[in-house]
Amino acid sequence: MKLRYTNRAKNDVELAFEWYEKQRRGLGFEFLDCIELALKEILTFPEMYQLCYSNFRRNVIRRFPFSVFYTIEDKEIIIHSVFDNRQDPEKRP
């Protein structure tokens, strides 16, 4: 399956990476490693994560307080948001 990011998801990752790099050099790359692991799990078993609402699925990543929200379309998985779980849940996709 093909993986596609929305603009929102790209922006979510960029902002989080920059913030973690400011906290400690290299921490942003550790964050990206955790995101990459979560995406590999999603690509390998896209239906493993249960529906949390509508047709959105959620994978809570390890170590960092973020979740990957995605949908399974015909031949692709769309990443809608890499959501900071500390935010207001009303802001989820």
Chimera marker file (.cmm) of the C-alpha trace (Angstrom):
<marker_set name="trace">
<marker id="1" x="0.000" y="0.000" z="0.000" r="1" g="1" b="0" radius="0.5"/>
<marker id="2" x="1.009" y="3.569" z="-0.626" r="1" g="1" b="0" radius="0.5"/>
<marker id="3" x="1.331" y="6.084" z="2.209" r="1" g="1" b="0" radius="0.5"/>
<marker id="4" x="0.258" y="9.709" z="1.778" r="1" g="1" b="0" radius="0.5"/>
<marker id="5" x="0.446" y="12.628" z="4.220" r="1" g="1" b="0" radius="0.5"/>
<marker id="6" x="-1.997" y="15.501" z="4.312" r="1" g="1" b="0" radius="0.5"/>
<marker id="7" x="-0.518" y="18.982" z="4.643" r="1" g="1" b="0" radius="0.5"/>
<marker id="8" x="-1.728" y="19.054" z="8.230" r="1" g="1" b="0" radius="0.5"/>
<marker id="9" x="0.146" y="15.839" z="9.068" r="1" g="1" b="0" radius="0.5"/>
<marker id="10" x="3.358" y="17.136" z="7.459" r="1" g="1" b="0" radius="0.5"/>
<marker id="11" x="3.066" y="20.338" z="9.449" r="1" g="1" b="0" radius="0.5"/>
<marker id="12" x="2.391" y="18.394" z="12.675" r="1" g="1" b="0" radius="0.5"/>
<marker id="13" x="5.604" y="16.393" z="12.230" r="1" g="1" b="0" radius="0.5"/>
<marker id="14" x="7.706" y="19.431" z="11.324" r="1" g="1" b="0" radius="0.5"/>
<marker id="15" x="6.522" y="21.446" z="14.326" r="1" g="1" b="0" radius="0.5"/>
<marker id="16" x="7.064" y="18.583" z="16.754" r="1" g="1" b="0" radius="0.5"/>
<marker id="17" x="10.515" y="17.823" z="15.316" r="1" g="1" b="0" radius="0.5"/>
<marker id="18" x="11.592" y="21.452" z="15.691" r="1" g="1" b="0" radius="0.5"/>
<marker id="19" x="10.260" y="21.662" z="19.246" r="1" g="1" b="0" radius="0.5"/>
<marker id="20" x="12.016" y="18.456" z="20.362" r="1" g="1" b="0" radius="0.5"/>
<marker id="21" x="15.291" y="19.558" z="18.727" r="1" g="1" b="0" radius="0.5"/>
<marker id="22" x="15.131" y="22.793" z="20.743" r="1" g="1" b="0" radius="0.5"/>
<marker id="23" x="14.677" y="20.771" z="23.924" r="1" g="1" b="0" radius="0.5"/>
<marker id="24" x="17.704" y="18.584" z="23.259" r="1" g="1" b="0" radius="0.5"/>
<marker id="25" x="19.830" y="18.111" z="20.189" r="1" g="1" b="0" radius="0.5"/>
<marker id="26" x="18.985" y="14.770" z="18.588" r="1" g="1" b="0" radius="0.5"/>
<marker id="27" x="15.652" y="14.374" z="20.368" r="1" g="1" b="0" radius="0.5"/>
<marker id="28" x="13.790" y="15.435" z="17.236" r="1" g="1" b="0" radius="0.5"/>
<marker id="29" x="15.417" y="12.568" z="15.337" r="1" g="1" b="0" radius="0.5"/>
<marker id="30" x="14.413" y="10.148" z="18.097" r="1" g="1" b="0" radius="0.5"/>
<marker id="31" x="10.853" y="11.432" z="17.649" r="1" g="1" b="0" radius="0.5"/>
<marker id="32" x="11.081" y="10.808" z="13.888" r="1" g="1" b="0" radius="0.5"/>
<marker id="33" x="12.336" y="7.263" z="14.559" r="1" g="1" b="0" radius="0.5"/>
<marker id="34" x="9.240" y="6.584" z="16.682" r="1" g="1" b="0" radius="0.5"/>
<marker id="35" x="6.991" y="8.006" z="13.965" r="1" g="1" b="0" radius="0.5"/>
<marker id="36" x="8.727" y="5.837" z="11.371" r="1" g="1" b="0" radius="0.5"/>
<marker id="37" x="8.202" y="2.724" z="13.511" r="1" g="1" b="0" radius="0.5"/>
<marker id="38" x="4.503" y="3.566" z="13.910" r="1" g="1" b="0" radius="0.5"/>
<marker id="39" x="4.152" y="4.030" z="10.146" r="1" g="1" b="0" radius="0.5"/>
<marker id="40" x="5.823" y="0.691" z="9.457" r="1" g="1" b="0" radius="0.5"/>
<marker id="41" x="3.342" y="-0.978" z="11.815" r="1" g="1" b="0" radius="0.5"/>
<marker id="42" x="0.445" y="0.777" z="10.075" r="1" g="1" b="0" radius="0.5"/>
<marker id="43" x="1.690" y="-0.263" z="6.633" r="1" g="1" b="0" radius="0.5"/>
<marker id="44" x="2.228" y="-3.861" z="7.738" r="1" g="1" b="0" radius="0.5"/>
<marker id="45" x="-1.106" y="-4.253" z="9.542" r="1" g="1" b="0" radius="0.5"/>
<marker id="46" x="-3.321" y="-1.294" z="8.561" r="1" g="1" b="0" radius="0.5"/>
<marker id="47" x="-6.459" y="-2.731" z="10.148" r="1" g="1" b="0" radius="0.5"/>
<marker id="48" x="-4.756" y="-3.706" z="13.404" r="1" g="1" b="0" radius="0.5"/>
<marker id="49" x="-5.676" y="-0.406" z="15.037" r="1" g="1" b="0" radius="0.5"/>
<marker id="50" x="-9.322" y="-0.007" z="15.870" r="1" g="1" b="0" radius="0.5"/>
<marker id="51" x="-11.571" y="2.703" z="14.571" r="1" g="1" b="0" radius="0.5"/>
<marker id="52" x="-11.720" y="5.555" z="17.051" r="1" g="1" b="0" radius="0.5"/>
<marker id="53" x="-14.436" y="7.527" z="15.252" r="1" g="1" b="0" radius="0.5"/>
<marker id="54" x="-15.924" y="7.667" z="11.761" r="1" g="1" b="0" radius="0.5"/>
<marker id="55" x="-13.355" y="5.928" z="9.533" r="1" g="1" b="0" radius="0.5"/>
<marker id="56" x="-10.284" y="7.226" z="11.421" r="1" g="1" b="0" radius="0.5"/>
<marker id="57" x="-7.879" y="4.827" z="13.068" r="1" g="1" b="0" radius="0.5"/>
<marker id="58" x="-5.373" y="5.768" z="15.743" r="1" g="1" b="0" radius="0.5"/>
<marker id="59" x="-1.908" y="4.466" z="16.500" r="1" g="1" b="0" radius="0.5"/>
<marker id="60" x="-0.426" y="5.829" z="19.735" r="1" g="1" b="0" radius="0.5"/>
<marker id="61" x="3.306" y="6.071" z="19.184" r="1" g="1" b="0" radius="0.5"/>
<marker id="62" x="5.845" y="4.881" z="21.707" r="1" g="1" b="0" radius="0.5"/>
<marker id="63" x="7.744" y="7.167" z="24.052" r="1" g="1" b="0" radius="0.5"/>
<marker id="64" x="6.249" y="10.458" z="22.870" r="1" g="1" b="0" radius="0.5"/>
<marker id="65" x="2.719" y="11.730" z="23.620" r="1" g="1" b="0" radius="0.5"/>
<marker id="66" x="1.538" y="11.603" z="20.012" r="1" g="1" b="0" radius="0.5"/>
<marker id="67" x="-0.947" y="9.598" z="17.967" r="1" g="1" b="0" radius="0.5"/>
<marker id="68" x="-1.058" y="8.971" z="14.237" r="1" g="1" b="0" radius="0.5"/>
<marker id="69" x="-4.573" y="9.356" z="12.834" r="1" g="1" b="0" radius="0.5"/>
<marker id="70" x="-5.118" y="7.705" z="9.477" r="1" g="1" b="0" radius="0.5"/>
<marker id="71" x="-7.697" y="6.293" z="7.108" r="1" g="1" b="0" radius="0.5"/>
<marker id="72" x="-7.487" y="3.321" z="4.800" r="1" g="1" b="0" radius="0.5"/>
<marker id="73" x="-8.553" y="4.212" z="1.267" r="1" g="1" b="0" radius="0.5"/>
<marker id="74" x="-8.650" y="2.044" z="-1.864" r="1" g="1" b="0" radius="0.5"/>
<marker id="75" x="-4.927" y="1.572" z="-2.434" r="1" g="1" b="0" radius="0.5"/>
<marker id="76" x="-3.407" y="3.993" z="0.015" r="1" g="1" b="0" radius="0.5"/>
<marker id="77" x="-3.238" y="4.930" z="3.639" r="1" g="1" b="0" radius="0.5"/>
<marker id="78" x="-3.741" y="8.602" z="4.329" r="1" g="1" b="0" radius="0.5"/>
<marker id="79" x="-2.057" y="10.095" z="7.387" r="1" g="1" b="0" radius="0.5"/>
<marker id="80" x="-4.347" y="12.915" z="8.469" r="1" g="1" b="0" radius="0.5"/>
<marker id="81" x="-2.608" y="14.045" z="11.625" r="1" g="1" b="0" radius="0.5"/>
<marker id="82" x="0.289" y="13.329" z="13.940" r="1" g="1" b="0" radius="0.5"/>
<marker id="83" x="-1.562" y="14.630" z="16.942" r="1" g="1" b="0" radius="0.5"/>
<marker id="84" x="-0.052" y="15.832" z="20.204" r="1" g="1" b="0" radius="0.5"/>
<marker id="85" x="-2.181" y="14.024" z="22.801" r="1" g="1" b="0" radius="0.5"/>
<marker id="86" x="-1.738" y="16.919" z="25.236" r="1" g="1" b="0" radius="0.5"/>
<marker id="87" x="-3.893" y="19.150" z="23.015" r="1" g="1" b="0" radius="0.5"/>
<marker id="88" x="-7.625" y="19.663" z="23.267" r="1" g="1" b="0" radius="0.5"/>
<marker id="89" x="-9.231" y="16.477" z="21.841" r="1" g="1" b="0" radius="0.5"/>
<marker id="90" x="-11.659" y="18.693" z="19.904" r="1" g="1" b="0" radius="0.5"/>
<marker id="91" x="-8.726" y="19.579" z="17.614" r="1" g="1" b="0" radius="0.5"/>
<marker id="92" x="-8.311" y="15.999" z="16.380" r="1" g="1" b="0" radius="0.5"/>
<marker id="93" x="-8.957" y="15.407" z="12.692" r="1" g="1" b="0" radius="0.5"/>
<link id1="1" id2="2" r="1" g="1" b="0" radius="0.2"/>
<link id1="2" id2="3" r="1" g="1" b="0" radius="0.2"/>
<link id1="3" id2="4" r="1" g="1" b="0" radius="0.2"/>
<link id1="4" id2="5" r="1" g="1" b="0" radius="0.2"/>
<link id1="5" id2="6" r="1" g="1" b="0" radius="0.2"/>
<link id1="6" id2="7" r="1" g="1" b="0" radius="0.2"/>
<link id1="7" id2="8" r="1" g="1" b="0" radius="0.2"/>
<link id1="8" id2="9" r="1" g="1" b="0" radius="0.2"/>
<link id1="9" id2="10" r="1" g="1" b="0" radius="0.2"/>
<link id1="10" id2="11" r="1" g="1" b="0" radius="0.2"/>
<link id1="11" id2="12" r="1" g="1" b="0" radius="0.2"/>
<link id1="12" id2="13" r="1" g="1" b="0" radius="0.2"/>
<link id1="13" id2="14" r="1" g="1" b="0" radius="0.2"/>
<link id1="14" id2="15" r="1" g="1" b="0" radius="0.2"/>
<link id1="15" id2="16" r="1" g="1" b="0" radius="0.2"/>
<link id1="16" id2="17" r="1" g="1" b="0" radius="0.2"/>
<link id1="17" id2="18" r="1" g="1" b="0" radius="0.2"/>
<link id1="18" id2="19" r="1" g="1" b="0" radius="0.2"/>
<link id1="19" id2="20" r="1" g="1" b="0" radius="0.2"/>
<link id1="20" id2="21" r="1" g="1" b="0" radius="0.2"/>
<link id1="21" id2="22" r="1" g="1" b="0" radius="0.2"/>
<link id1="22" id2="23" r="1" g="1" b="0" radius="0.2"/>
<link id1="23" id2="24" r="1" g="1" b="0" radius="0.2"/>
<link id1="24" id2="25" r="1" g="1" b="0" radius="0.2"/>
<link id1="25" id2="26" r="1" g="1" b="0" radius="0.2"/>
<link id1="26" id2="27" r="1" g="1" b="0" radius="0.2"/>
<link id1="27" id2="28" r="1" g="1" b="0" radius="0.2"/>
<link id1="28" id2="29" r="1" g="1" b="0" radius="0.2"/>
<link id1="29" id2="30" r="1" g="1" b="0" radius="0.2"/>
<link id1="30" id2="31" r="1" g="1" b="0" radius="0.2"/>
<link id1="31" id2="32" r="1" g="1" b="0" radius="0.2"/>
<link id1="32" id2="33" r="1" g="1" b="0" radius="0.2"/>
<link id1="33" id2="34" r="1" g="1" b="0" radius="0.2"/>
<link id1="34" id2="35" r="1" g="1" b="0" radius="0.2"/>
<link id1="35" id2="36" r="1" g="1" b="0" radius="0.2"/>
<link id1="36" id2="37" r="1" g="1" b="0" radius="0.2"/>
<link id1="37" id2="38" r="1" g="1" b="0" radius="0.2"/>
<link id1="38" id2="39" r="1" g="1" b="0" radius="0.2"/>
<link id1="39" id2="40" r="1" g="1" b="0" radius="0.2"/>
<link id1="40" id2="41" r="1" g="1" b="0" radius="0.2"/>
<link id1="41" id2="42" r="1" g="1" b="0" radius="0.2"/>
<link id1="42" id2="43" r="1" g="1" b="0" radius="0.2"/>
<link id1="43" id2="44" r="1" g="1" b="0" radius="0.2"/>
<link id1="44" id2="45" r="1" g="1" b="0" radius="0.2"/>
<link id1="45" id2="46" r="1" g="1" b="0" radius="0.2"/>
<link id1="46" id2="47" r="1" g="1" b="0" radius="0.2"/>
<link id1="47" id2="48" r="1" g="1" b="0" radius="0.2"/>
<link id1="48" id2="49" r="1" g="1" b="0" radius="0.2"/>
<link id1="49" id2="50" r="1" g="1" b="0" radius="0.2"/>
<link id1="50" id2="51" r="1" g="1" b="0" radius="0.2"/>
<link id1="51" id2="52" r="1" g="1" b="0" radius="0.2"/>
<link id1="52" id2="53" r="1" g="1" b="0" radius="0.2"/>
<link id1="53" id2="54" r="1" g="1" b="0" radius="0.2"/>
<link id1="54" id2="55" r="1" g="1" b="0" radius="0.2"/>
<link id1="55" id2="56" r="1" g="1" b="0" radius="0.2"/>
<link id1="56" id2="57" r="1" g="1" b="0" radius="0.2"/>
<link id1="57" id2="58" r="1" g="1" b="0" radius="0.2"/>
<link id1="58" id2="59" r="1" g="1" b="0" radius="0.2"/>
<link id1="59" id2="60" r="1" g="1" b="0" radius="0.2"/>
<link id1="60" id2="61" r="1" g="1" b="0" radius="0.2"/>
<link id1="61" id2="62" r="1" g="1" b="0" radius="0.2"/>
<link id1="62" id2="63" r="1" g="1" b="0" radius="0.2"/>
<link id1="63" id2="64" r="1" g="1" b="0" radius="0.2"/>
<link id1="64" id2="65" r="1" g="1" b="0" radius="0.2"/>
<link id1="65" id2="66" r="1" g="1" b="0" radius="0.2"/>
<link id1="66" id2="67" r="1" g="1" b="0" radius="0.2"/>
<link id1="67" id2="68" r="1" g="1" b="0" radius="0.2"/>
<link id1="68" id2="69" r="1" g="1" b="0" radius="0.2"/>
<link id1="69" id2="70" r="1" g="1" b="0" radius="0.2"/>
<link id1="70" id2="71" r="1" g="1" b="0" radius="0.2"/>
<link id1="71" id2="72" r="1" g="1" b="0" radius="0.2"/>
<link id1="72" id2="73" r="1" g="1" b="0" radius="0.2"/>
<link id1="73" id2="74" r="1" g="1" b="0" radius="0.2"/>
<link id1="74" id2="75" r="1" g="1" b="0" radius="0.2"/>
<link id1="75" id2="76" r="1" g="1" b="0" radius="0.2"/>
<link id1="76" id2="77" r="1" g="1" b="0" radius="0.2"/>
<link id1="77" id2="78" r="1" g="1" b="0" radius="0.2"/>
<link id1="78" id2="79" r="1" g="1" b="0" radius="0.2"/>
<link id1="79" id2="80" r="1" g="1" b="0" radius="0.2"/>
<link id1="80" id2="81" r="1" g="1" b="0" radius="0.2"/>
<link id1="81" id2="82" r="1" g="1" b="0" radius="0.2"/>
<link id1="82" id2="83" r="1" g="1" b="0" radius="0.2"/>
<link id1="83" id2="84" r="1" g="1" b="0" radius="0.2"/>
<link id1="84" id2="85" r="1" g="1" b="0" radius="0.2"/>
<link id1="85" id2="86" r="1" g="1" b="0" radius="0.2"/>
<link id1="86" id2="87" r="1" g="1" b="0" radius="0.2"/>
<link id1="87" id2="88" r="1" g="1" b="0" radius="0.2"/>
<link id1="88" id2="89" r="1" g="1" b="0" radius="0.2"/>
<link id1="89" id2="90" r="1" g="1" b="0" radius="0.2"/>
<link id1="90" id2="91" r="1" g="1" b="0" radius="0.2"/>
<link id1="91" id2="92" r="1" g="1" b="0" radius="0.2"/>
<link id1="92" id2="93" r="1" g="1" b="0" radius="0.2"/>
</marker_set>
